[in-house]
Amino acid sequence: RDLRVRMASEGVSAPSEKELQEIVKLYKKTEEALREALMNREKLIQQQSENKMVKEEFGCLESDAEVYKLVGPLLVKQPIDEAKTQVDKRLDYIDKEIERAGSIVEGLQTTLKECEQKVAAFESAKQQAAQPQANTQTAAT
């Protein structure tokens, strides 16, 4: 009973069986989306690490060093300043994408927690509904 009062005051109500099935579907979809988002974020972190290493290597180069860029199957000579600028831009882009991926992960984790709370509320309500019946049956005997 205290749980029902707390759930009502928090705006959480126990879902019906049909709603519970929808919550479980949403939970599974969200879990899969979270798995994909985490993998995406890992790839971005790996790219960030690789680009940071490239940037460090550029710092060790002489100003007259030759830098080549892979374009399809060809290596094309590229001015070092242009290469440094491209790496910096790529790092900025990757940093923003990592931040965006983090926001997506947080949102998905919040959705999972909400689903878990709804399932817990359903189970609690179901148990509470079963208790009065059990008490009535024992009182009748």
DSSP file (Angstrom, degrees, kcal/mol; ACC not computed):
  #  RESIDUE AA STRUCTURE BP1 BP2  ACC     N-H-->O    O-->H-N    N-H-->O    O-->H-N    TCO  KAPPA ALPHA  PHI   PSI    X-CA   Y-CA   Z-CA
    1    1 A R     >        0   0    0      0, 0.0     4,-2.2     0, 0.0     5,-0.2   0.000 360.0 360.0 360.0 -43.7    0.0    0.0    0.0
    2    2 A D  H  >  +     0   0    0      1,-0.2     4,-2.6     2,-0.2     5,-0.2   0.879 360.0  53.9 -60.6 -36.0    2.8    2.4    0.8
    3    3 A L  H  > S+     0   0    0      2,-0.2     4,-3.3     1,-0.2    -1,-0.2   0.910 106.6  50.8 -65.1 -41.6    4.3    1.6   -2.5
    4    4 A R  H  > S+     0   0    0      2,-0.2     4,-2.7     1,-0.2    -1,-0.2   0.913 111.5  48.0 -61.6 -41.9    1.1    2.5   -4.3
    5    5 A V  H  X S+     0   0    0     -4,-2.2     4,-2.4     2,-0.2    -2,-0.2   0.928 114.4  46.3 -63.9 -44.1    0.9    5.8   -2.5
    6    6 A R  H  X S+     0   0    0     -4,-2.6     4,-1.8     2,-0.2     6,-0.2   0.913 113.0  49.6 -64.2 -42.5    4.6    6.5   -3.3
    7    7 A M  H  <>S+     0   0    0     -4,-3.3     5,-3.2     1,-0.2     4,-0.5   0.911 112.0  48.2 -62.8 -42.3    4.0    5.5   -7.0
    8    8 A A  H ><5S+     0   0    0     -4,-2.7     3,-0.8     1,-0.2    -1,-0.2   0.901 111.3  49.6 -65.9 -40.3    1.0    7.7   -7.2
    9    9 A S  H 3<5S+     0   0    0     -4,-2.4    -1,-0.2     1,-0.2    -2,-0.2   0.811 112.8  47.9 -69.6 -27.3    2.8   10.7   -5.7
   10   10 A E  T 3<5S-     0   0    0     -4,-1.8    -1,-0.2     2,-0.2    -2,-0.2   0.468 118.2-112.4 -88.7  -2.2    5.7   10.1   -8.1
   11   11 A G  T < 5S+     0   0    0     -3,-0.8     2,-0.5    -4,-0.5    -3,-0.2   0.654  75.7 131.4  81.7  15.3    3.3    9.9  -11.1
   12   12 A V      < -     0   0    0     -5,-3.2     2,-0.3    -6,-0.2    -1,-0.3  -0.893  33.7-174.6-104.0 125.2    4.1    6.2  -11.6
   13   13 A S        -     0   0    0     -2,-0.5   109,-0.1    -3,-0.1   108,-0.1  -0.870  34.2-100.1-116.7 154.0    1.1    3.9  -12.0
   14   14 A A        -     0   0    0     -2,-0.3   105,-0.1   107,-0.2     2,-0.1  -0.552  43.3-130.2 -71.8 128.7    1.1    0.1  -12.3
   15   15 A P        -     0   0    0      0, 0.0    -1,-0.1     0, 0.0     2,-0.1  -0.356  16.1-113.5 -78.4 159.4    0.7   -0.8  -16.0
   16   16 A S     >  -     0   0    0      1,-0.1     4,-2.6    -2,-0.1     5,-0.2  -0.276  38.5 -95.1 -78.7 174.5   -1.8   -3.4  -17.3
   17   17 A E  H  > S+     0   0    0      2,-0.2     4,-2.1     1,-0.2     5,-0.1   0.913 127.8  48.4 -58.1 -43.8   -0.7   -6.7  -18.8
   18   18 A K  H  > S+     0   0    0      1,-0.2     4,-2.0     2,-0.2    -1,-0.2   0.924 112.1  48.2 -64.4 -44.0   -0.8   -5.2  -22.3
   19   19 A E  H  > S+     0   0    0      1,-0.2     4,-2.5     2,-0.2    -1,-0.2   0.884 108.5  55.8 -62.4 -37.4    1.2   -2.1  -21.2
   20   20 A L  H  X S+     0   0    0     -4,-2.6     4,-2.5     1,-0.2    -1,-0.2   0.911 105.6  50.9 -61.6 -42.5    3.7   -4.5  -19.6
   21   21 A Q  H  X S+     0   0    0     -4,-2.1     4,-2.2     1,-0.2    -1,-0.2   0.904 110.8  49.1 -61.5 -40.5    4.2   -6.3  -22.9
   22   22 A E  H  X S+     0   0    0     -4,-2.0     4,-2.7     2,-0.2    -2,-0.2   0.890 110.0  51.6 -65.0 -39.0    4.8   -3.0  -24.6
   23   23 A I  H  X S+     0   0    0     -4,-2.5     4,-2.8     2,-0.2    -2,-0.2   0.913 109.1  50.1 -63.8 -42.5    7.3   -2.0  -21.9
   24   24 A V  H  X S+     0   0    0     -4,-2.5     4,-2.4     2,-0.2    -2,-0.2   0.905 111.2  49.1 -63.5 -41.2    9.2   -5.2  -22.3
   25   25 A K  H  X S+     0   0    0     -4,-2.2     4,-2.6     2,-0.2     5,-0.2   0.938 112.7  47.5 -61.3 -46.9    9.3   -4.6  -26.1
   26   26 A L  H  X S+     0   0    0     -4,-2.7     4,-2.9     1,-0.2    -2,-0.2   0.902 110.3  53.2 -60.7 -41.4   10.6   -1.1  -25.5
   27   27 A Y  H  X S+     0   0    0     -4,-2.8     4,-2.6     2,-0.2    -1,-0.2   0.929 110.5  46.2 -60.0 -47.0   13.1   -2.4  -23.0
   28   28 A K  H  X S+     0   0    0     -4,-2.4     4,-2.1     2,-0.2    -2,-0.2   0.917 114.2  47.7 -64.3 -43.3   14.5   -4.9  -25.5
   29   29 A K  H  X S+     0   0    0     -4,-2.6     4,-2.6     1,-0.2    -2,-0.2   0.917 113.3  48.6 -61.7 -43.0   14.6   -2.3  -28.3
   30   30 A T  H  X S+     0   0    0     -4,-2.9     4,-2.7     2,-0.2    -2,-0.2   0.885 108.3  54.0 -66.7 -39.1   16.3    0.1  -26.0
   31   31 A E  H  X S+     0   0    0     -4,-2.6     4,-2.4    -5,-0.2    -1,-0.2   0.929 111.0  46.0 -59.4 -45.1   18.8   -2.5  -24.9
   32   32 A E  H  X S+     0   0    0     -4,-2.1     4,-2.3     2,-0.2    -2,-0.2   0.921 112.9  49.3 -64.6 -44.1   19.8   -3.1  -28.5
   33   33 A A  H  X S+     0   0    0     -4,-2.6     4,-2.6     1,-0.2    -1,-0.2   0.884 110.8  51.2 -62.4 -38.1   20.0    0.6  -29.3
   34   34 A L  H  X S+     0   0    0     -4,-2.7     4,-2.6     2,-0.2     5,-0.2   0.913 108.1  51.7 -65.4 -42.6   22.2    1.1  -26.2
   35   35 A R  H  X S+     0   0    0     -4,-2.4     4,-2.1     1,-0.2    -2,-0.2   0.927 113.0  45.3 -58.8 -45.4   24.5   -1.7  -27.3
   36   36 A E  H  X S+     0   0    0     -4,-2.3     4,-2.6     2,-0.2    -2,-0.2   0.901 112.2  51.3 -65.3 -41.5   24.9   -0.1  -30.7
   37   37 A A  H  X S+     0   0    0     -4,-2.6     4,-2.5     1,-0.2    -2,-0.2   0.889 110.2  49.4 -64.4 -39.0   25.4    3.4  -29.2
   38   38 A L  H  X S+     0   0    0     -4,-2.6     4,-2.3     2,-0.2    -1,-0.2   0.898 111.5  48.7 -67.0 -39.8   28.1    2.0  -26.9
   39   39 A M  H  X S+     0   0    0     -4,-2.1     4,-2.2    -5,-0.2    -2,-0.2   0.915 111.6  50.1 -64.8 -41.6   29.8    0.3  -29.9
   40   40 A N  H  X S+     0   0    0     -4,-2.6     4,-2.3     1,-0.2    -2,-0.2   0.920 110.4  49.4 -61.2 -44.8   29.6    3.5  -31.9
   41   41 A R  H  X S+     0   0    0     -4,-2.5     4,-2.5     1,-0.2    -1,-0.2   0.894 109.0  53.1 -63.4 -39.0   31.1    5.5  -29.0
   42   42 A E  H  X S+     0   0    0     -4,-2.3     4,-2.3     2,-0.2    -1,-0.2   0.915 108.5  49.8 -61.3 -43.2   33.9    3.0  -28.7
   43   43 A K  H  X S+     0   0    0     -4,-2.2     4,-2.6     1,-0.2    -1,-0.2   0.912 110.9  49.8 -61.4 -42.2   34.7    3.4  -32.4
   44   44 A L  H  X S+     0   0    0     -4,-2.3     4,-2.6     2,-0.2    -2,-0.2   0.903 109.6  50.6 -63.9 -41.0   34.7    7.2  -32.0
   45   45 A I  H  X S+     0   0    0     -4,-2.5     4,-2.3     2,-0.2    -1,-0.2   0.894 110.5  50.1 -64.3 -38.9   37.1    7.0  -29.0
   46   46 A Q  H  X S+     0   0    0     -4,-2.3     4,-2.5     2,-0.2    -2,-0.2   0.927 111.4  47.9 -63.9 -44.9   39.4    4.7  -31.0
   47   47 A Q  H  X S+     0   0    0     -4,-2.6     4,-2.6     1,-0.2    -2,-0.2   0.894 110.5  52.6 -62.1 -39.5   39.4    7.2  -33.9
   48   48 A Q  H  X S+     0   0    0     -4,-2.6     4,-2.2     2,-0.2    -1,-0.2   0.926 109.6  48.6 -61.5 -44.9   40.0   10.0  -31.5
   49   49 A S  H  X S+     0   0    0     -4,-2.3     4,-2.0     1,-0.2    -2,-0.2   0.920 111.8  48.9 -61.8 -45.0   43.0    8.2  -30.1
   50   50 A E  H  X S+     0   0    0     -4,-2.5     4,-2.1     1,-0.2    -1,-0.2   0.912 112.1  48.3 -62.0 -42.8   44.4    7.4  -33.5
   51   51 A N  H  X S+     0   0    0     -4,-2.6     4,-2.3     1,-0.2    -1,-0.2   0.846 108.4  54.0 -69.2 -33.1   44.0   11.1  -34.6
   52   52 A K  H  X S+     0   0    0     -4,-2.2     4,-2.3     2,-0.2    -1,-0.2   0.893 108.1  50.5 -65.5 -38.7   45.7   12.3  -31.4
   53   53 A M  H  X S+     0   0    0     -4,-2.0     4,-2.4     2,-0.2    -2,-0.2   0.914 110.0  49.9 -64.5 -41.5   48.7   10.0  -32.2
   54   54 A V  H  X S+     0   0    0     -4,-2.1     4,-2.3     1,-0.2    -2,-0.2   0.917 110.1  51.0 -61.6 -42.8   48.8   11.5  -35.7
   55   55 A K  H  X S+     0   0    0     -4,-2.3     4,-1.5     1,-0.2    -1,-0.2   0.907 109.7  49.9 -62.2 -42.0   48.7   15.0  -34.3
   56   56 A E  H  X S+     0   0    0     -4,-2.3     4,-0.8     1,-0.2    -1,-0.2   0.906 109.4  51.8 -62.1 -41.5   51.6   14.1  -31.9
   57   57 A E  H >X S+     0   0    0     -4,-2.4     3,-1.0     1,-0.2     4,-0.6   0.891 105.1  55.6 -63.7 -38.9   53.6   12.7  -34.8
   58   58 A F  H >< S+     0   0    0     -4,-2.3     3,-0.9     1,-0.3    -1,-0.2   0.863 101.4  59.2 -60.4 -34.7   53.0   16.0  -36.7
   59   59 A G  H 3< S+     0   0    0     -4,-1.5    -1,-0.3     1,-0.2    -2,-0.2   0.753 104.1  50.9 -65.5 -23.5   54.5   17.8  -33.8
   60   60 A C  H << S+     0   0    0     -3,-1.0    -1,-0.2    -4,-0.8    -2,-0.2   0.573  91.6 100.9 -89.2 -10.9   57.8   15.8  -34.2
   61   61 A L  S << S-     0   0    0     -3,-0.9     2,-0.1    -4,-0.6    -3,-0.0  -0.420  75.6-115.8 -79.5 149.7   58.1   16.5  -37.9
   62   62 A E    >   -     0   0    0     -2,-0.1     3,-1.6     1,-0.1    -1,-0.1  -0.421  30.6-112.1 -72.5 157.7   60.5   19.1  -39.4
   63   63 A S  T 3  S+     0   0    0      1,-0.3    17,-0.2    -2,-0.1    18,-0.1   0.738 118.4  50.1 -67.5 -21.1   58.8   22.0  -41.2
   64   64 A D  T 3  S+     0   0    0      2,-0.1    -1,-0.3    16,-0.1    -2,-0.0   0.290  83.6 126.8 -99.5  11.3   60.2   20.7  -44.5
   65   65 A A    <   -     0   0    0     -3,-1.6     2,-0.5     1,-0.1    15,-0.3  -0.317  61.0-121.2 -67.5 150.9   59.0   17.1  -44.0
   66   66 A E        -     0   0    0     13,-0.1     2,-0.4    14,-0.1    -1,-0.1  -0.812  26.4-167.1 -97.3 133.0   56.9   15.5  -46.7
   67   67 A V  E     -A   78   0A   0     11,-0.7    11,-3.2    -2,-0.5     2,-0.4  -0.950   2.4-159.3-120.5 138.4   53.4   14.3  -45.8
   68   68 A Y  E     -A   77   0A   0     -2,-0.4     2,-0.4     9,-0.2     9,-0.2  -0.923   3.6-151.7-121.1 145.0   51.3   12.0  -48.0
   69   69 A K  E     -A   76   0A   0      7,-3.2     7,-3.2    -2,-0.4     2,-0.7  -0.927  20.2-124.3-115.1 136.9   47.6   11.5  -47.9
   70   70 A L  E     +A   75   0A   0     -2,-0.4     2,-0.6     5,-0.2     5,-0.2  -0.720  30.0 178.0 -82.7 117.5   45.9    8.2  -49.0
   71   71 A V  E >   -A   74   0A   0      3,-3.3     3,-2.1    -2,-0.7    -2,-0.0  -0.926  65.2 -53.3-121.5 102.6   43.4    9.0  -51.7
   72   72 A G  T 3  S-     0   0    0     -2,-0.6     0, 0.0     1,-0.3     0, 0.0  -0.512 122.1 -21.0  63.1-129.2   41.8    5.7  -52.9
   73   73 A P  T 3  S+     0   0    0      0, 0.0     2,-0.3     0, 0.0    -1,-0.3   0.426 125.0  87.5 -89.0   2.5   44.7    3.5  -53.8
   74   74 A L  E <   -A   71   0A   0     -3,-2.1    -3,-3.3     2,-0.0     2,-0.6  -0.748  67.9-139.2-108.0 148.5   47.1    6.5  -54.3
   75   75 A L  E     -A   70   0A   0     -2,-0.3     2,-0.5    -5,-0.2    -5,-0.2  -0.927  25.6-166.4 -99.7 123.1   49.4    8.4  -52.0
   76   76 A V  E     -A   69   0A   0     -7,-3.2    -7,-3.2    -2,-0.6     2,-0.1  -0.931  23.5-115.4-115.5 131.5   49.2   12.1  -52.8
   77   77 A K  E     -A   68   0A   0     -2,-0.5    -9,-0.2    -9,-0.2   -11,-0.0  -0.382  37.2-172.6 -63.8 139.3   51.7   14.6  -51.4
   78   78 A Q  E     -A   67   0A   0    -11,-3.2   -11,-0.7    -2,-0.1     5,-0.0  -0.998  29.9-104.8-137.6 137.8   50.0   17.1  -49.1
   79   79 A P     >  -     0   0    0      0, 0.0     4,-2.2     0, 0.0     3,-0.2  -0.370  30.6-128.1 -60.2 139.4   51.4   20.3  -47.5
   80   80 A I  H  > S+     0   0    0    -15,-0.3     4,-2.6     1,-0.2     5,-0.2   0.863 107.3  54.0 -61.4 -38.0   52.1   19.7  -43.8
   81   81 A D  H  > S+     0   0    0      1,-0.2     4,-2.2     2,-0.2    -1,-0.2   0.904 109.2  48.6 -63.5 -40.2   50.1   22.7  -42.6
   82   82 A E  H  > S+     0   0    0      2,-0.2     4,-2.3     1,-0.2    -2,-0.2   0.906 111.3  50.1 -64.9 -41.5   47.0   21.4  -44.6
   83   83 A A  H  X S+     0   0    0     -4,-2.2     4,-2.2     2,-0.2    -2,-0.2   0.909 110.5  49.5 -63.8 -42.5   47.5   18.0  -43.1
   84   84 A K  H  X S+     0   0    0     -4,-2.6     4,-2.4     1,-0.2    -2,-0.2   0.913 110.7  50.5 -62.5 -42.5   47.7   19.4  -39.5
   85   85 A T  H  X S+     0   0    0     -4,-2.2     4,-2.5     1,-0.2    -2,-0.2   0.908 109.8  50.3 -62.3 -42.6   44.5   21.5  -40.1
   86   86 A Q  H  X S+     0   0    0     -4,-2.3     4,-2.5     1,-0.2    -1,-0.2   0.902 110.5  49.1 -63.9 -40.6   42.6   18.5  -41.4
   87   87 A V  H  X S+     0   0    0     -4,-2.2     4,-2.6     2,-0.2    -1,-0.2   0.916 111.3  49.8 -65.6 -41.8   43.6   16.4  -38.3
   88   88 A D  H  X S+     0   0    0     -4,-2.4     4,-2.3     2,-0.2    -2,-0.2   0.921 112.4  47.2 -61.6 -43.9   42.6   19.2  -36.0
   89   89 A K  H  X S+     0   0    0     -4,-2.5     4,-2.5     2,-0.2    -2,-0.2   0.909 111.7  50.8 -63.4 -41.6   39.2   19.5  -37.8
   90   90 A R  H  X S+     0   0    0     -4,-2.5     4,-2.8     1,-0.2    -2,-0.2   0.910 109.8  50.2 -63.2 -41.9   38.8   15.8  -37.6
   91   91 A L  H  X S+     0   0    0     -4,-2.6     4,-2.7     2,-0.2    -2,-0.2   0.909 109.9  50.3 -63.5 -41.6   39.5   15.8  -33.9
   92   92 A D  H  X S+     0   0    0     -4,-2.3     4,-2.1     2,-0.2    -2,-0.2   0.933 112.5  47.2 -60.1 -45.5   37.0   18.6  -33.3
   93   93 A Y  H  X S+     0   0    0     -4,-2.5     4,-2.3     1,-0.2    -2,-0.2   0.930 112.8  48.2 -61.8 -46.6   34.4   16.6  -35.2
   94   94 A I  H  X S+     0   0    0     -4,-2.8     4,-2.6     1,-0.2     5,-0.2   0.902 109.0  54.1 -63.2 -41.2   35.1   13.4  -33.4
   95   95 A D  H  X S+     0   0    0     -4,-2.7     4,-2.1     1,-0.2    -1,-0.2   0.917 110.4  46.6 -58.6 -43.7   35.0   15.2  -30.0
   96   96 A K  H  X S+     0   0    0     -4,-2.1     4,-2.5     1,-0.2    -1,-0.2   0.892 112.0  50.6 -65.9 -39.5   31.5   16.5  -30.8
   97   97 A E  H  X S+     0   0    0     -4,-2.3     4,-2.8     2,-0.2    -2,-0.2   0.878 108.8  51.5 -66.9 -37.3   30.4   13.1  -32.0
   98   98 A I  H  X S+     0   0    0     -4,-2.6     4,-2.3     2,-0.2    -2,-0.2   0.914 110.9  48.8 -64.2 -42.0   31.6   11.5  -28.8
   99   99 A E  H  X S+     0   0    0     -4,-2.1     4,-1.9     2,-0.2    -2,-0.2   0.920 112.9  47.2 -62.3 -44.3   29.7   14.1  -26.8
  100  100 A R  H  X S+     0   0    0     -4,-2.5     4,-2.2     1,-0.2    -2,-0.2   0.911 111.3  51.0 -63.8 -42.8   26.6   13.4  -28.9
  101  101 A A  H  X S+     0   0    0     -4,-2.8     4,-2.6     1,-0.2    -1,-0.2   0.883 107.7  53.9 -63.1 -37.7   27.0    9.7  -28.5
  102  102 A G  H  X S+     0   0    0     -4,-2.3     4,-2.4     2,-0.2    -1,-0.2   0.895 107.7  49.8 -62.5 -40.3   27.3   10.1  -24.7
  103  103 A S  H  X S+     0   0    0     -4,-1.9     4,-2.4     2,-0.2    -2,-0.2   0.898 110.5  50.2 -64.6 -40.4   24.0   12.0  -24.6
  104  104 A I  H  X S+     0   0    0     -4,-2.2     4,-2.4     2,-0.2    -2,-0.2   0.929 110.4  49.7 -63.0 -45.2   22.4    9.2  -26.6
  105  105 A V  H  X S+     0   0    0     -4,-2.6     4,-2.6     1,-0.2    -2,-0.2   0.923 110.8  49.9 -60.2 -45.3   23.8    6.6  -24.2
  106  106 A E  H  X S+     0   0    0     -4,-2.4     4,-2.2     1,-0.2    -1,-0.2   0.914 110.8  49.7 -60.4 -43.3   22.5    8.6  -21.2
  107  107 A G  H  X S+     0   0    0     -4,-2.4     4,-2.1     1,-0.2    -1,-0.2   0.907 111.8  47.7 -62.6 -42.2   19.0    8.9  -22.8
  108  108 A L  H  X S+     0   0    0     -4,-2.4     4,-2.3     2,-0.2    -1,-0.2   0.890 110.4  51.9 -67.3 -38.9   18.8    5.2  -23.5
  109  109 A Q  H  X S+     0   0    0     -4,-2.6     4,-2.2     2,-0.2    -1,-0.2   0.884 108.8  51.5 -64.3 -37.5   20.0    4.4  -20.0
  110  110 A T  H  X S+     0   0    0     -4,-2.2     4,-2.4     2,-0.2    -2,-0.2   0.916 108.7  50.8 -63.6 -43.2   17.3    6.6  -18.6
  111  111 A T  H  X S+     0   0    0     -4,-2.1     4,-2.3     1,-0.2    -2,-0.2   0.907 109.3  51.1 -61.3 -41.9   14.7    4.9  -20.7
  112  112 A L  H  X S+     0   0    0     -4,-2.3     4,-2.5     1,-0.2    -1,-0.2   0.920 109.8  49.6 -61.7 -43.5   15.9    1.5  -19.4
  113  113 A K  H  X S+     0   0    0     -4,-2.2     4,-2.4     1,-0.2    -1,-0.2   0.907 110.0  51.0 -62.3 -41.4   15.6    2.7  -15.8
  114  114 A E  H  X S+     0   0    0     -4,-2.4     4,-2.2     2,-0.2    -1,-0.2   0.910 110.4  49.1 -62.4 -41.9   12.0    3.9  -16.5
  115  115 A C  H  X S+     0   0    0     -4,-2.3     4,-2.5     2,-0.2    -2,-0.2   0.921 110.4  50.8 -62.7 -43.6   11.1    0.6  -18.0
  116  116 A E  H  X S+     0   0    0     -4,-2.5     4,-2.6     1,-0.2    -2,-0.2   0.901 109.8  50.5 -61.5 -40.8   12.6   -1.2  -15.0
  117  117 A Q  H  X S+     0   0    0     -4,-2.4     4,-2.4     2,-0.2    -1,-0.2   0.903 110.5  49.2 -63.9 -40.8   10.6    1.0  -12.6
  118  118 A K  H  X S+     0   0    0     -4,-2.2     4,-2.2     2,-0.2    -2,-0.2   0.900 111.8  48.2 -66.6 -40.0    7.4    0.3  -14.5
  119  119 A V  H  X S+     0   0    0     -4,-2.5     4,-2.7     2,-0.2    -2,-0.2   0.923 112.1  49.5 -65.4 -43.1    8.0   -3.4  -14.4
  120  120 A A  H  X S+     0   0    0     -4,-2.6     4,-2.5     1,-0.2    -2,-0.2   0.897 110.5  50.7 -62.0 -40.0    8.7   -3.3  -10.7
  121  121 A A  H  X S+     0   0    0     -4,-2.4     4,-2.6     2,-0.2    -1,-0.2   0.900 110.5  49.8 -63.8 -40.8    5.5   -1.3  -10.1
  122  122 A F  H  X S+     0   0    0     -4,-2.2     4,-2.5     2,-0.2    -2,-0.2   0.941 112.4  46.4 -62.7 -47.8    3.6   -3.9  -12.1
  123  123 A E  H  X S+     0   0    0     -4,-2.7     4,-2.4     1,-0.2    -2,-0.2   0.900 113.5  49.3 -62.9 -40.9    5.0   -6.8  -10.1
  124  124 A S  H  X S+     0   0    0     -4,-2.5     4,-2.6     2,-0.2    -1,-0.2   0.924 111.9  47.6 -64.3 -44.9    4.4   -4.9   -6.8
  125  125 A A  H  X S+     0   0    0     -4,-2.6     4,-2.1     1,-0.2    -2,-0.2   0.886 111.6  51.5 -63.8 -38.3    0.8   -4.2   -7.7
  126  126 A K  H  X S+     0   0    0     -4,-2.5     4,-1.6     2,-0.2    -2,-0.2   0.910 111.2  47.1 -65.3 -42.3    0.3   -7.8   -8.8
  127  127 A Q  H  X S+     0   0    0     -4,-2.4     4,-1.8     1,-0.2    -2,-0.2   0.908 112.3  49.8 -65.2 -41.7    1.7   -9.0   -5.4
  128  128 A Q  H  < S+     0   0    0     -4,-2.6    -1,-0.2     1,-0.2    -2,-0.2   0.862 109.5  51.4 -66.7 -34.5   -0.4   -6.6   -3.5
  129  129 A A  H  X S+     0   0    0     -4,-2.1     4,-0.8     1,-0.2    -1,-0.2   0.843 110.9  49.1 -68.9 -32.6   -3.5   -7.6   -5.4
  130  130 A A  H  X S+     0   0    0     -4,-1.6     4,-2.0     1,-0.2    -2,-0.2   0.805 101.1  65.2 -76.9 -29.8   -2.7  -11.3   -4.6
  131  131 A Q  H  X S+     0   0    0     -4,-1.8     4,-2.6     1,-0.2     5,-0.2   0.925  98.8  49.2 -63.4 -47.8   -2.2  -10.7   -0.9
  132  132 A P  H  > S+     0   0    0      0, 0.0     4,-2.3     0, 0.0    -1,-0.2   0.886 111.4  51.7 -60.6 -35.1   -5.8   -9.6    0.0
  133  133 A Q  H  X S+     0   0    0     -4,-0.8     4,-2.1     2,-0.2    -2,-0.2   0.909 110.5  47.8 -65.5 -41.2   -7.1  -12.7   -1.8
  134  134 A A  H  X S+     0   0    0     -4,-2.0     4,-2.1     1,-0.2    -1,-0.2   0.900 112.2  49.6 -66.6 -40.0   -4.7  -14.9    0.2
  135  135 A N  H  X S+     0   0    0     -4,-2.6     4,-1.9     2,-0.2    -2,-0.2   0.885 110.9  49.7 -65.5 -38.9   -5.8  -13.2    3.4
  136  136 A T  H  X S+     0   0    0     -4,-2.3     4,-1.8    -5,-0.2    -2,-0.2   0.886 110.1  50.9 -67.7 -38.9   -9.5  -13.7    2.6
  137  137 A Q  H  X S+     0   0    0     -4,-2.1     4,-1.0     1,-0.2    -2,-0.2   0.906 111.7  46.1 -66.9 -41.4   -9.0  -17.3    1.8
  138  138 A T  H  < S+     0   0    0     -4,-2.1    -1,-0.2     1,-0.2    -2,-0.2   0.852 112.3  51.4 -70.9 -32.7   -7.2  -18.1    5.0
  139  139 A A  H  < S+     0   0    0     -4,-1.9    -1,-0.2     1,-0.2    -2,-0.2   0.837 106.7  54.8 -70.4 -32.4   -9.8  -16.1    7.0
  140  140 A A  H  <        0   0    0     -4,-1.8    -1,-0.2     1,-0.2    -2,-0.2   0.755 360.0 360.0 -73.4 -24.7  -12.6  -18.1    5.3
  141  141 A T     <        0   0    0     -4,-1.0    -1,-0.2    -3,-0.2    -2,-0.2   0.474 360.0 360.0 -88.5 360.0  -11.1  -21.5    6.4
